[in-house]
């Protein structure tokens, strides 16, 4: 292989192989900086998406959602507006393994900051 004959795409792929970047280079529909409601195989979370890696997501201002109440109501009016929702905020960033992901959606409300 002659390095002078590489296309820009090939050069970028080669650079990614040797870079120290841990963030995923694969395309995805997620928007960094948006709030998401995420369901995993055992629980649900809400938080601001900070990074997407090959094997995990990083959320800031995250909470474990012990009980969302009626999910459709929570997505329509926000978790904090429901009297029967239970929310447990994390102190630090939350790391969620991508293998545990069931589904996720944009959460169009301010993130909960108090235990409820």
N, CA, C and O atoms as CSV, one atom per row, in Angstrom:
chain,resi,resn,atom,element,x,y,z
A,1,UNK,N,N,0.854,-1.175,0.000
A,1,UNK,CA,C,0.000,0.000,0.000
A,1,UNK,C,C,0.899,1.238,0.000
A,1,UNK,O,O,1.825,1.354,0.803
A,2,UNK,N,N,0.607,2.140,-0.903
A,2,UNK,CA,C,1.327,3.398,-0.988
A,2,UNK,C,C,0.529,4.461,-0.244
A,2,UNK,O,O,-0.615,4.745,-0.600
A,3,UNK,N,N,1.125,5.045,0.781
A,3,UNK,CA,C,0.407,6.024,1.612
A,3,UNK,C,C,-0.033,7.234,0.793
A,3,UNK,O,O,-1.025,7.877,1.136
A,4,UNK,N,N,0.672,7.548,-0.258
A,4,UNK,CA,C,0.310,8.689,-1.104
A,4,UNK,C,C,-0.959,8.437,-1.909
A,4,UNK,O,O,-1.567,9.378,-2.420
A,5,UNK,N,N,-1.365,7.165,-2.027
A,5,UNK,CA,C,-2.550,6.821,-2.808
A,5,UNK,C,C,-3.819,6.684,-1.960
A,5,UNK,O,O,-4.879,6.352,-2.491
A,6,UNK,N,N,-3.724,6.938,-0.645
A,6,UNK,CA,C,-4.889,6.811,0.232
A,6,UNK,C,C,-5.905,7.902,-0.059
A,6,UNK,O,O,-5.548,9.046,-0.340
A,7,UNK,N,N,-7.182,7.528,0.015
A,7,UNK,CA,C,-8.242,8.536,-0.065
A,7,UNK,C,C,-8.353,9.208,1.294
A,7,UNK,O,O,-7.804,8.714,2.279
A,8,UNK,N,N,-9.050,10.313,1.352
A,8,UNK,CA,C,-9.247,11.002,2.635
A,8,UNK,C,C,-9.977,10.087,3.616
A,8,UNK,O,O,-9.631,10.032,4.796
A,9,UNK,N,N,-10.980,9.377,3.127
A,9,UNK,CA,C,-11.725,8.452,3.987
A,9,UNK,C,C,-10.803,7.377,4.552
A,9,UNK,O,O,-10.865,7.078,5.744
A,10,UNK,N,N,-9.964,6.800,3.726
A,10,UNK,CA,C,-9.043,5.768,4.193
A,10,UNK,C,C,-8.056,6.336,5.214
A,10,UNK,O,O,-7.727,5.674,6.199
A,11,UNK,N,N,-7.589,7.553,4.978
A,11,UNK,CA,C,-6.658,8.188,5.916
A,11,UNK,C,C,-7.324,8.436,7.265
A,11,UNK,O,O,-6.706,8.238,8.311
A,12,UNK,N,N,-8.585,8.871,7.242
A,12,UNK,CA,C,-9.319,9.094,8.500
A,12,UNK,C,C,-9.524,7.786,9.251
A,12,UNK,O,O,-9.363,7.739,10.471
A,13,UNK,N,N,-9.879,6.727,8.534
A,13,UNK,CA,C,-10.064,5.422,9.174
A,13,UNK,C,C,-8.763,4.935,9.797
A,13,UNK,O,O,-8.767,4.383,10.897
A,14,UNK,N,N,-7.672,5.135,9.111
A,14,UNK,CA,C,-6.369,4.750,9.634
A,14,UNK,C,C,-6.015,5.574,10.864
A,14,UNK,O,O,-5.507,5.037,11.847
A,15,UNK,N,N,-6.280,6.866,10.813
A,15,UNK,CA,C,-6.011,7.739,11.962
A,15,UNK,C,C,-6.844,7.317,13.168
A,15,UNK,O,O,-6.348,7.335,14.294
A,16,UNK,N,N,-8.105,6.937,12.948
A,16,UNK,CA,C,-8.966,6.493,14.045
A,16,UNK,C,C,-8.446,5.222,14.703
A,16,UNK,O,O,-8.611,5.035,15.909
A,17,UNK,N,N,-7.827,4.359,13.930
A,17,UNK,CA,C,-7.277,3.127,14.494
A,17,UNK,C,C,-6.177,3.405,15.509
A,17,UNK,O,O,-6.007,2.657,16.472
A,18,UNK,N,N,-5.434,4.480,15.291
A,18,UNK,CA,C,-4.286,4.778,16.145
A,18,UNK,C,C,-4.533,5.926,17.109
A,18,UNK,O,O,-3.635,6.292,17.867
A,19,UNK,N,N,-5.705,6.492,17.101
A,19,UNK,CA,C,-5.994,7.614,18.002
A,19,UNK,C,C,-6.368,7.099,19.374
A,19,UNK,O,O,-6.693,5.923,19.542
A,20,UNK,N,N,-6.320,7.979,20.349
A,20,UNK,CA,C,-6.691,7.637,21.728
A,20,UNK,C,C,-8.144,7.965,22.019
A,20,UNK,O,O,-8.591,7.862,23.162
A,21,UNK,N,N,-8.879,8.358,20.994
A,21,UNK,CA,C,-10.285,8.680,21.206
A,21,UNK,C,C,-11.046,7.420,21.586
A,21,UNK,O,O,-10.926,6.383,20.934
A,22,UNK,N,N,-11.815,7.524,22.631
A,22,UNK,CA,C,-12.634,6.389,23.047
A,22,UNK,C,C,-14.065,6.507,22.549
A,22,UNK,O,O,-14.818,5.534,22.573
A,23,UNK,N,N,-14.440,7.697,22.099
A,23,UNK,CA,C,-15.809,7.865,21.648
A,23,UNK,C,C,-16.049,7.069,20.381
A,23,UNK,O,O,-15.152,6.868,19.563
A,24,UNK,N,N,-17.260,6.633,20.249
A,24,UNK,CA,C,-17.633,5.799,19.102
A,24,UNK,C,C,-17.500,6.579,17.801
A,24,UNK,O,O,-17.959,7.716,17.691
A,25,UNK,N,N,-16.871,5.956,16.828
A,25,UNK,CA,C,-16.780,6.579,15.514
A,25,UNK,C,C,-17.929,6.127,14.623
A,25,UNK,O,O,-18.090,6.620,13.506
A,26,UNK,N,N,-18.724,5.191,15.120
A,26,UNK,CA,C,-19.877,4.727,14.358
A,26,UNK,C,C,-20.972,5.789,14.396
A,26,UNK,O,O,-21.157,6.461,15.411
A,27,UNK,N,N,-21.682,5.934,13.310
A,27,UNK,CA,C,-22.768,6.906,13.291
A,27,UNK,C,C,-23.928,6.391,14.143
A,27,UNK,O,O,-24.138,5.185,14.274
A,28,UNK,N,N,-24.657,7.314,14.705
A,28,UNK,CA,C,-25.826,6.990,15.523
A,28,UNK,C,C,-26.767,8.182,15.503
A,28,UNK,O,O,-26.339,9.299,15.209
A,29,UNK,N,N,-28.029,7.971,15.805
A,29,UNK,CA,C,-29.007,9.061,15.744
A,29,UNK,C,C,-29.082,9.892,17.024
A,29,UNK,O,O,-29.891,10.817,17.105
A,30,UNK,N,N,-28.264,9.585,18.015
A,30,UNK,CA,C,-28.343,10.265,19.308
A,30,UNK,C,C,-27.723,11.650,19.240
A,30,UNK,O,O,-26.795,11.894,18.469
A,31,UNK,N,N,-28.253,12.562,20.066
A,31,UNK,CA,C,-27.759,13.931,20.087
A,31,UNK,C,C,-27.086,14.216,21.426
A,31,UNK,O,O,-27.740,14.222,22.469
A,32,UNK,N,N,-25.781,14.451,21.390
A,32,UNK,CA,C,-25.050,14.803,22.598
A,32,UNK,C,C,-25.618,16.120,23.122
A,32,UNK,O,O,-25.866,17.051,22.355
A,33,UNK,N,N,-25.820,16.187,24.434
A,33,UNK,CA,C,-26.356,17.394,25.058
A,33,UNK,C,C,-27.862,17.372,25.264
A,33,UNK,O,O,-28.401,18.243,25.946
A,34,UNK,N,N,-28.551,16.395,24.688
A,34,UNK,CA,C,-30.004,16.267,24.868
A,34,UNK,C,C,-30.293,15.387,26.074
A,34,UNK,O,O,-29.475,14.551,26.457
A,35,UNK,N,N,-31.459,15.582,26.665
A,35,UNK,CA,C,-31.922,14.730,27.764
A,35,UNK,C,C,-32.608,13.497,27.187
A,35,UNK,O,O,-33.361,13.585,26.218
A,36,UNK,N,N,-32.332,12.334,27.806
A,36,UNK,CA,C,-32.914,11.079,27.345
A,36,UNK,C,C,-33.533,10.298,28.497
A,36,UNK,O,O,-33.050,10.340,29.628
A,37,UNK,N,N,-34.598,9.593,28.189
A,37,UNK,CA,C,-35.174,8.587,29.073
A,37,UNK,C,C,-34.724,7.258,28.496
A,37,UNK,O,O,-34.981,6.968,27.328
A,38,UNK,N,N,-34.049,6.444,29.310
A,38,UNK,CA,C,-33.439,5.198,28.833
A,38,UNK,C,C,-33.958,4.029,29.658
A,38,UNK,O,O,-33.943,4.067,30.888
A,39,UNK,N,N,-34.418,2.985,28.963
A,39,UNK,CA,C,-34.789,1.748,29.653
A,39,UNK,C,C,-33.727,0.691,29.364
A,39,UNK,O,O,-33.326,0.483,28.219
A,40,UNK,N,N,-33.286,0.035,30.424
A,40,UNK,CA,C,-32.333,-1.063,30.287
A,40,UNK,C,C,-33.046,-2.356,30.674
A,40,UNK,O,O,-34.235,-2.346,30.990
A,41,UNK,N,N,-32.314,-3.462,30.647
A,41,UNK,CA,C,-32.937,-4.753,30.939
A,41,UNK,C,C,-33.471,-4.829,32.365
A,41,UNK,O,O,-34.343,-5.655,32.634
A,42,UNK,N,N,-32.990,-4.013,33.277
A,42,UNK,CA,C,-33.450,-4.102,34.663
A,42,UNK,C,C,-34.043,-2.823,35.231
A,42,UNK,O,O,-34.744,-2.882,36.241
A,43,UNK,N,N,-33.789,-1.665,34.620
A,43,UNK,CA,C,-34.285,-0.414,35.206
A,43,UNK,C,C,-34.339,0.689,34.173
A,43,UNK,O,O,-33.970,0.492,33.016
A,44,UNK,N,N,-34.801,1.857,34.600
A,44,UNK,CA,C,-34.890,3.027,33.720
A,44,UNK,C,C,-34.095,4.174,34.319
A,44,UNK,O,O,-33.933,4.276,35.535
A,45,UNK,N,N,-33.598,5.043,33.428
A,45,UNK,CA,C,-32.821,6.206,33.838
A,45,UNK,C,C,-33.226,7.401,32.990
A,45,UNK,O,O,-33.791,7.254,31.906
A,46,UNK,N,N,-32.928,8.575,33.501
A,46,UNK,CA,C,-33.100,9.804,32.748
A,46,UNK,C,C,-31.851,10.637,32.999
A,46,UNK,O,O,-31.329,10.661,34.113
A,47,UNK,N,N,-31.370,11.323,31.958
A,47,UNK,CA,C,-30.181,12.150,32.128
A,47,UNK,C,C,-29.794,12.827,30.825
A,47,UNK,O,O,-30.391,12.587,29.775
A,48,UNK,N,N,-28.783,13.677,30.916
A,48,UNK,CA,C,-28.264,14.403,29.760
A,48,UNK,C,C,-27.143,13.577,29.132
A,48,UNK,O,O,-26.180,13.218,29.811
A,49,UNK,N,N,-27.265,13.277,27.841
A,49,UNK,CA,C,-26.266,12.470,27.144
A,49,UNK,C,C,-25.002,13.294,26.927
A,49,UNK,O,O,-25.025,14.327,26.258
A,50,UNK,N,N,-23.900,12.821,27.503
A,50,UNK,CA,C,-22.613,13.504,27.392
A,50,UNK,C,C,-21.702,12.872,26.351
A,50,UNK,O,O,-20.952,13.575,25.675
A,51,UNK,N,N,-21.762,11.541,26.214
A,51,UNK,CA,C,-20.879,10.852,25.271
A,51,UNK,C,C,-21.455,9.491,24.917
A,51,UNK,O,O,-22.201,8.891,25.691
A,52,UNK,N,N,-21.096,9.019,23.734
A,52,UNK,CA,C,-21.463,7.684,23.274
A,52,UNK,C,C,-20.168,6.970,22.916
A,52,UNK,O,O,-19.423,7.412,22.042
A,53,UNK,N,N,-19.911,5.867,23.598
A,53,UNK,CA,C,-18.724,5.061,23.338
A,53,UNK,C,C,-19.151,3.743,22.689
A,53,UNK,O,O,-20.337,3.421,22.620
A,54,UNK,N,N,-18.171,3.003,22.226
A,54,UNK,CA,C,-18.455,1.714,21.589
A,54,UNK,C,C,-19.279,0.802,22.494
A,54,UNK,O,O,-20.127,0.048,22.016
A,55,UNK,N,N,-19.026,0.872,23.817
A,55,UNK,CA,C,-19.688,-0.061,24.730
A,55,UNK,C,C,-20.508,0.602,25.828
A,55,UNK,O,O,-21.050,-0.097,26.684
A,56,UNK,N,N,-20.616,1.934,25.832
A,56,UNK,CA,C,-21.407,2.583,26.882
A,56,UNK,C,C,-21.842,3.981,26.506
A,56,UNK,O,O,-21.315,4.603,25.583
A,57,UNK,N,N,-22.844,4.462,27.270
A,57,UNK,CA,C,-23.323,5.833,27.200
A,57,UNK,C,C,-22.925,6.510,28.499
A,57,UNK,O,O,-22.848,5.859,29.541
A,58,UNK,N,N,-22.672,7.815,28.447
A,58,UNK,CA,C,-22.376,8.583,29.649
A,58,UNK,C,C,-23.462,9.639,29.802
A,58,UNK,O,O,-23.717,10.423,28.887
A,59,UNK,N,N,-24.103,9.647,30.985
A,59,UNK,CA,C,-25.142,10.630,31.298
A,59,UNK,C,C,-24.698,11.494,32.468
A,59,UNK,O,O,-24.120,10.994,33.432
A,60,UNK,N,N,-24.966,12.787,32.382
A,60,UNK,CA,C,-24.777,13.672,33.533
A,60,UNK,C,C,-26.152,14.051,34.069
A,60,UNK,O,O,-27.163,13.862,33.392
A,61,UNK,N,N,-26.186,14.584,35.282
A,61,UNK,CA,C,-27.449,14.979,35.926
A,61,UNK,C,C,-28.465,13.848,35.828
A,61,UNK,O,O,-29.649,14.084,35.588
A,62,UNK,N,N,-27.995,12.627,36.013
A,62,UNK,CA,C,-28.813,11.433,35.806
A,62,UNK,C,C,-29.567,11.016,37.062
A,62,UNK,O,O,-29.175,11.331,38.186
A,63,UNK,N,N,-30.654,10.304,36.834
A,63,UNK,CA,C,-31.445,9.728,37.924
A,63,UNK,C,C,-31.886,8.330,37.544
A,63,UNK,O,O,-32.137,8.033,36.376
A,64,UNK,N,N,-31.975,7.480,38.551
A,64,UNK,CA,C,-32.625,6.182,38.399
A,64,UNK,C,C,-34.108,6.445,38.559
A,64,UNK,O,O,-34.521,7.106,39.512
A,65,UNK,N,N,-34.906,5.944,37.649
A,65,UNK,CA,C,-36.353,6.106,37.722
A,65,UNK,C,C,-36.909,4.796,38.264
A,65,UNK,O,O,-37.118,3.839,37.518
A,66,UNK,N,N,-37.147,4.769,39.581
A,66,UNK,CA,C,-37.642,3.560,40.227
A,66,UNK,C,C,-39.067,3.255,39.799
A,66,UNK,O,O,-39.457,2.090,39.713
A,67,UNK,N,N,-39.840,4.289,39.534
A,67,UNK,CA,C,-41.219,4.120,39.078
A,67,UNK,C,C,-41.584,5.338,38.248
A,67,UNK,O,O,-41.541,6.466,38.739
A,68,UNK,N,N,-41.942,5.115,37.001
A,68,UNK,CA,C,-42.314,6.226,36.119
A,68,UNK,C,C,-43.801,6.526,36.173
A,68,UNK,O,O,-44.265,7.483,35.552
A,69,UNK,N,N,-44.559,5.710,36.917
A,69,UNK,CA,C,-46.008,5.829,36.812
A,69,UNK,C,C,-46.399,5.341,35.429
A,69,UNK,O,O,-45.720,4.481,34.867
A,70,UNK,N,N,-47.461,5.863,34.880
A,70,UNK,CA,C,-47.845,5.496,33.513
A,70,UNK,C,C,-46.835,6.134,32.563
A,70,UNK,O,O,-46.701,7.357,32.528
A,71,UNK,N,N,-46.129,5.316,31.798
A,71,UNK,CA,C,-45.033,5.796,30.960
A,71,UNK,C,C,-45.479,6.864,29.967
A,71,UNK,O,O,-44.793,7.871,29.789
A,72,UNK,N,N,-46.611,6.653,29.328
A,72,UNK,CA,C,-47.095,7.634,28.364
A,72,UNK,C,C,-47.347,8.985,29.031
A,72,UNK,O,O,-47.039,10.032,28.460
A,73,UNK,N,N,-47.907,8.958,30.238
A,73,UNK,CA,C,-48.138,10.209,30.980
A,73,UNK,C,C,-46.818,10.882,31.333
A,73,UNK,O,O,-46.696,12.104,31.248
A,74,UNK,N,N,-45.832,10.081,31.728
A,74,UNK,CA,C,-44.523,10.631,32.091
A,74,UNK,C,C,-43.848,11.281,30.885
A,74,UNK,O,O,-43.210,12.325,31.023
A,75,UNK,N,N,-43.980,10.679,29.711
A,75,UNK,CA,C,-43.362,11.237,28.509
A,75,UNK,C,C,-44.129,12.437,27.975
A,75,UNK,O,O,-43.572,13.262,27.252
A,76,UNK,N,N,-45.403,12.535,28.330
A,76,UNK,CA,C,-46.237,13.649,27.883
A,76,UNK,C,C,-46.101,14.864,28.806
A,76,UNK,O,O,-46.153,16.002,28.340
A,77,UNK,N,N,-45.928,14.629,30.111
A,77,UNK,CA,C,-45.941,15.762,31.041
A,77,UNK,C,C,-44.727,15.834,31.964
A,77,UNK,O,O,-44.605,16.785,32.736
A,78,UNK,N,N,-43.832,14.858,31.901
A,78,UNK,CA,C,-42.628,14.879,32.735
A,78,UNK,C,C,-42.785,14.033,33.985
A,78,UNK,O,O,-43.870,13.940,34.559
A,79,UNK,N,N,-41.693,13.421,34.394
A,79,UNK,CA,C,-41.717,12.532,35.563
A,79,UNK,C,C,-42.104,13.258,36.851
A,79,UNK,O,O,-42.844,12.721,37.675
A,80,UNK,N,N,-41.608,14.459,37.016
A,80,UNK,CA,C,-41.863,15.172,38.270
A,80,UNK,C,C,-43.315,15.619,38.419
A,80,UNK,O,O,-43.763,15.909,39.528
A,81,UNK,N,N,-44.041,15.676,37.324
A,81,UNK,CA,C,-45.437,16.123,37.399
A,81,UNK,C,C,-46.366,15.016,37.909
A,81,UNK,O,O,-47.498,15.295,38.305
A,82,UNK,N,N,-45.898,13.765,37.902
A,82,UNK,CA,C,-46.742,12.647,38.321
A,82,UNK,C,C,-46.592,12.373,39.807
A,82,UNK,O,O,-45.477,12.301,40.325
A,83,UNK,N,N,-47.718,12.222,40.491
A,83,UNK,CA,C,-47.668,11.995,41.936
A,83,UNK,C,C,-47.097,10.628,42.297
A,83,UNK,O,O,-46.566,10.455,43.393
A,84,UNK,N,N,-47.199,9.655,41.395
A,84,UNK,CA,C,-46.761,8.297,41.719
A,84,UNK,C,C,-45.381,7.940,41.155
A,84,UNK,O,O,-44.983,6.778,41.231
A,85,UNK,N,N,-44.638,8.908,40.588
A,85,UNK,CA,C,-43.303,8.588,40.082
A,85,UNK,C,C,-42.298,8.599,41.230
A,85,UNK,O,O,-42.452,9.343,42.198
A,86,UNK,N,N,-41.266,7.762,41.108
A,86,UNK,CA,C,-40.190,7.701,42.097
A,86,UNK,C,C,-38.877,7.932,41.379
A,86,UNK,O,O,-38.572,7.267,40.389
A,87,UNK,N,N,-38.084,8.899,41.893
A,87,UNK,CA,C,-36.855,9.307,41.226
A,87,UNK,C,C,-35.723,9.343,42.249
A,87,UNK,O,O,-35.878,9.887,43.342
A,88,UNK,N,N,-34.582,8.756,41.882
A,88,UNK,CA,C,-33.397,8.723,42.744
A,88,UNK,C,C,-32.215,9.308,41.971
A,88,UNK,O,O,-31.621,8.607,41.151
A,89,UNK,N,N,-31.855,10.583,42.211
A,89,UNK,CA,C,-30.742,11.199,41.484
A,89,UNK,C,C,-29.385,10.584,41.848
A,89,UNK,O,O,-29.153,10.193,42.992
A,90,UNK,N,N,-28.501,10.508,40.854
A,90,UNK,CA,C,-27.113,10.104,41.079
A,90,UNK,C,C,-26.312,11.339,41.461
A,90,UNK,O,O,-26.679,12.460,41.111
A,91,UNK,N,N,-25.225,11.129,42.174
A,91,UNK,CA,C,-24.353,12.235,42.560
A,91,UNK,C,C,-23.360,12.540,41.437
A,91,UNK,O,O,-23.060,13.704,41.170
A,92,UNK,N,N,-22.854,11.499,40.783
A,92,UNK,CA,C,-21.860,11.636,39.724
A,92,UNK,C,C,-22.443,11.195,38.388
A,92,UNK,O,O,-23.606,10.800,38.302
A,93,UNK,N,N,-21.619,11.267,37.351
A,93,UNK,CA,C,-22.061,10.795,36.032
A,93,UNK,C,C,-22.460,9.327,36.097
A,93,UNK,O,O,-21.971,8.572,36.937
A,94,UNK,N,N,-23.348,8.940,35.205
A,94,UNK,CA,C,-23.823,7.567,35.110
A,94,UNK,C,C,-23.310,6.964,33.815
A,94,UNK,O,O,-23.398,7.585,32.756
A,95,UNK,N,N,-22.772,5.745,33.901
A,95,UNK,CA,C,-22.276,5.025,32.741
A,95,UNK,C,C,-23.187,3.816,32.535
A,95,UNK,O,O,-23.341,2.991,33.435
A,96,UNK,N,N,-23.785,3.714,31.359
A,96,UNK,CA,C,-24.708,2.621,31.052
A,96,UNK,C,C,-24.113,1.792,29.922
A,96,UNK,O,O,-23.798,2.316,28.854
A,97,UNK,N,N,-23.962,0.492,30.168
A,97,UNK,CA,C,-23.459,-0.404,29.134
A,97,UNK,C,C,-24.448,-0.516,27.990
A,97,UNK,O,O,-25.644,-0.704,28.215
A,98,UNK,N,N,-23.961,-0.402,26.777
A,98,UNK,CA,C,-24.849,-0.452,25.611
A,98,UNK,C,C,-25.531,-1.807,25.457
A,98,UNK,O,O,-26.608,-1.897,24.867
A,99,UNK,N,N,-24.913,-2.856,25.982
A,99,UNK,CA,C,-25.511,-4.179,25.898
A,99,UNK,C,C,-26.765,-4.313,26.745
A,99,UNK,O,O,-27.563,-5.222,26.519
A,100,UNK,N,N,-26.957,-3.424,27.718
A,100,UNK,CA,C,-28.129,-3.466,28.593
A,100,UNK,C,C,-29.294,-2.656,28.036
A,100,UNK,O,O,-30.397,-2.704,28.580
A,101,UNK,N,N,-29.061,-1.921,26.968
A,101,UNK,CA,C,-30.073,-1.018,26.421
A,101,UNK,C,C,-31.266,-1.773,25.838
A,101,UNK,O,O,-31.103,-2.726,25.077
A,102,UNK,N,N,-32.455,-1.335,26.204
A,102,UNK,CA,C,-33.688,-1.831,25.599
A,102,UNK,C,C,-34.212,-0.780,24.616
A,102,UNK,O,O,-34.419,-1.068,23.437
A,103,UNK,N,N,-34.424,0.443,25.117
A,103,UNK,CA,C,-34.852,1.536,24.253
A,103,UNK,C,C,-34.554,2.863,24.932
A,103,UNK,O,O,-34.276,2.917,26.130
A,104,UNK,N,N,-34.616,3.931,24.145
A,104,UNK,CA,C,-34.400,5.267,24.700
A,104,UNK,C,C,-35.124,6.285,23.833
A,104,UNK,O,O,-35.340,6.080,22.639
A,105,UNK,N,N,-35.490,7.385,24.473
A,105,UNK,CA,C,-36.192,8.448,23.764
A,105,UNK,C,C,-35.773,9.782,24.351
A,105,UNK,O,O,-35.355,9.859,25.507
A,106,UNK,N,N,-35.885,10.822,23.559
A,106,UNK,CA,C,-35.575,12.156,24.070
A,106,UNK,C,C,-36.582,12.496,25.163
A,106,UNK,O,O,-37.780,12.243,25.030
A,107,UNK,N,N,-36.072,13.069,26.238
A,107,UNK,CA,C,-36.897,13.482,27.373
A,107,UNK,C,C,-36.995,15.005,27.310
A,107,UNK,O,O,-36.012,15.700,27.569
A,108,UNK,N,N,-38.172,15.528,26.968
A,108,UNK,CA,C,-38.366,16.948,26.680
A,108,UNK,C,C,-38.669,17.805,27.893
A,108,UNK,O,O,-39.408,18.785,27.791
A,109,UNK,N,N,-38.111,17.452,29.035
A,109,UNK,CA,C,-38.403,18.192,30.267
A,109,UNK,C,C,-37.113,18.444,31.034
A,109,UNK,O,O,-36.108,17.777,30.789
A,110,UNK,N,N,-37.129,19.403,31.961
A,110,UNK,CA,C,-35.945,19.573,32.812
A,110,UNK,C,C,-35.686,18.278,33.580
A,110,UNK,O,O,-36.619,17.570,33.962
A,111,UNK,N,N,-34.416,17.984,33.798
A,111,UNK,CA,C,-34.079,16.768,34.525
A,111,UNK,C,C,-34.381,16.929,36.002
A,111,UNK,O,O,-34.157,18.001,36.565
A,112,UNK,N,N,-34.887,15.880,36.642
A,112,UNK,CA,C,-35.169,15.949,38.073
A,112,UNK,C,C,-33.871,16.102,38.847
A,112,UNK,O,O,-32.867,15.470,38.520
A,113,UNK,N,N,-33.892,16.938,39.869
A,113,UNK,CA,C,-32.688,17.127,40.694
A,113,UNK,C,C,-32.921,16.722,42.146
A,113,UNK,O,O,-31.981,16.670,42.939
A,114,UNK,N,N,-34.174,16.436,42.492
A,114,UNK,CA,C,-34.495,16.056,43.869
A,114,UNK,C,C,-35.044,14.639,43.920
A,114,UNK,O,O,-35.726,14.179,43.004
A,115,UNK,N,N,-34.731,13.972,45.003
A,115,UNK,CA,C,-35.277,12.642,45.241
A,115,UNK,C,C,-36.780,12.757,45.406
A,115,UNK,O,O,-37.270,13.666,46.076
A,116,UNK,N,N,-37.500,11.850,44.808
A,116,UNK,CA,C,-38.974,11.914,44.884
A,116,UNK,C,C,-39.507,10.493,45.036
A,116,UNK,O,O,-40.719,10.294,45.121
